[in-house]
Amino acid sequence: MTNTEQKPLSAFETFKQGISLLFALQNKSGRKRLMDLAETNPMPVVFSGVSAMIVFFLICFVTSQVVLKLVA
C-alpha cells in the first residue's frame, strides 16, 4: 500500500498508537503505518503524543495521590 491508498487512522487508533509508542510496545508494521501517514499529515502523531502524555501524567498524579493518602 502506498500513502494514498491507506485510510487515515481513527481517533481510537491514533490514541492506541500513542500509548503503544509511549511504552515501546508497538510492532514494526504499526510503527511504519503511523510514520507513513505522518509524512502526509503530522497531526495524528501530534495528537497521539499529547494525549498519551496527558494520560501518563494523570496516571502518575492519581497514583501518587492514592499512595500519599494511604501513607498519611
N, C-alpha and C positions, 0 to 999 in steps of 0.2 A: 504494500500500500504506500502510496505517496502521500504527502501532506494534504493535497487537495482532496484525496479520497477518504481521509479519516474524518469521522464525525467529531465534533467538539465534545469535551468532557462535560458531564453534567455537574451540578453543584456538589452532589454527594461524592462523585468520583474524584473531583478536584480536592475536596476535603480529605478523602481517604488517601490520595496520593501525598498530600502534605503531611499527614500523620505518619505514613509509611516512610517518607523521606526524613522526618524528624528522628525517628527511632531506627533508621537504617534497615528497615525490613522489606524494602521494595525489591522486586525481582528485576532482572535486566530488561525484560520486554516492557514492563510497566514504566520503568525509568526512561527507556528510549521513546516510548509513545508520548510521555509528558514533555520530554525535551524537544521532540519533533514538533509537537503542537505549540510549544513555547516560542519556537522560532518565528511562527507566523503571528501569534497573539500572546504576548507575555503576561497578560492579566490573570489567566488561570494559575500561573506559577506564583505570582504576587499574592493573589487571594489565598491560595493554599498555604503559603508560607506564613502569612499574617494570621490566618485562622488557626493553624496548627500551633503557633507560638502563643496565641491567646489561650487556647485550651491547655497547653502545657503549663503556663504560668498560673492559670486558675486552679489546676490540679495541685500544683506546688503550694499555692496560697491556702487552699482549703485543707490540705493535709497538714500543713504547719499549724493552722489554727486548731484543728482537731487534736493534734499532739499537745499543744500548749494548754488546751482545756483539760485534757486528761492528766497532765502533769501537775497543774495548779490546783 
